[in-house]
Every structure is written in C-alpha cells, then in structure tokens.
Amino acid sequence: MRERILETALRLCRTFGIKSITMQDIARDCGMSKKTVYEHFADKTELINEVVAFMTKTYCQQLTSCTAAGANAIEELALSIKYTEHLARSTNPVLLFELEKYHPTAWKKILDFREQHVTGIIRANLERGISEGLYRSTLHTDILVHMRMLQLNALFNPLLYPAAEFDLHEVVEQMTAHYIHGIATAEGQRVVEQYLPEKVTA
C-alpha cells in the first residue's frame, strides 16, 4: 500500500509538479480515501521526502542494472544515457525548482544522491573503460566526473536547453558523442560506432 502511494505521488509530481498536487489528488488516483494516505504519511512534507527517497533509490537501481547489462564500459554508458534521457523527458522541470525552493530536506536528498551515487557511477565507468582499453589512460577522472555531472544536470534545466529551441533527444546525442569521443581510445572509437547513431559518430 505504502509503495503504491509513493509510485502514484511520484508519477503525479513528475507530471504536474508538487504545489499543484494535493493529498486528495493522490488518494483519488490511488483509488483510496485521503484518510488511508494519512495513515501512512503524516503530512505532504513527509510524503514528498519519501517520494524523493523512492525516486533516487529507483534511479540508482536502474543505473546499477545498466552497469550489469553493459558488455563493456561504452555499452554501459549508452544504456545509462538512454534511461537518463527517459527520466528527463518524463519529469516536469518545475518539480526540481519546487523541491529546491519549498522542500529543503527533500532537495538535500537529491544533492546527496548526486554527490554520493551518481558521481560514483560515473567514476566507476571511467575506471572500467580505462581498464578495458576503451578510454584513454591519461584521463583526469576527477575533472571528467565533475564535467559529466554538469552535463547531466543540464538535461533537467530548461533554462539551459529551452524546449522551444532544442530537441532533448538531439541534445543528449550531441552531449554523449562529445563526451565519449573525447575520452575514447582508437579501439574505443570503433566500439562507439556500435552504440551511437551514425550521424553523431561520422
């Protein structure tokens, strides 16, 4: 029951943002009474905090799955980018703005997740690629991790890539191609062609 409420609340918040969603809306979409929702969560603030924890846990599990499914570092990267694009496309940008402005505890969970988990996954991918001979051994991983985080965060910021001017899929393609061609060895460049569209590998 609790997970069902969290899944519903996350879907609604991703679509409409936080402020416009009430506990009654969440209860209605779950097909239960508002009283039942309050039996699991004391108030909307507690629910939002738990929704963010649920969201980051789900994202972490997906990224871990990409690592396991990738035959090599480049395929792992391609899989994680595909999922991140889906996440960015399905998330209303106002959600992050509202979290930062009105829900400091939940926003800190986002920042901690980026710092503790996403950066770790990026670093592990770089180290894997270097060990596989697909990424250049001379890379300064600390700089690359920071740069990659800036790129990924930009996907969720409509001020940097306004939807009226940029197609998100094309932004992801170009950003990924720029990043991966910059770190790949000659062997890595050949492997890249298996996973990136011809128009961005040519």
KABELUR-V765147 format. One line per field, one symbol per residue. phi: phi as a letter, one per 40 degrees, with the letter a starting at -180 (. if undefined). burial: I if it has 9 or more other ideal C-beta (glycine too) atoms within 8 Angstrom, else O. Layout:
# KABELUR-V765147
phi->???
burial->???
This chain:
# KABELUR-V765147
phi->.ccccccccccccccbgcccbbccccccccgbccdccccbbcaccccccccccccccccccccccccccccacccdcccccccccdccccbcdcdccccccbbdccccccccccccbcccccccccccccccgcbccccccdccccccccccccccbcccbdccbbcdccccdcccccccccbccdcccccddcbbddcbbc
burial->OOOOIIIIIIOIIIOOIIOOIOIOIIIOOIOOOOOIIIOOIOOOOIIIIIIIIIIIOOIIOIIIOIIOOIOIIIIIIIIIIOIIIOIIOOIIIOIIOIIOOOIOOIIOIIOOIIOOIIIOIIIIIIIIIIOIOIIOOOIOIOOIIOIIIOIIIIIIIOOOIOOOOOOIOOIIIIIIIOIIIOIIIOOIIOIIIOOIOOOIIO
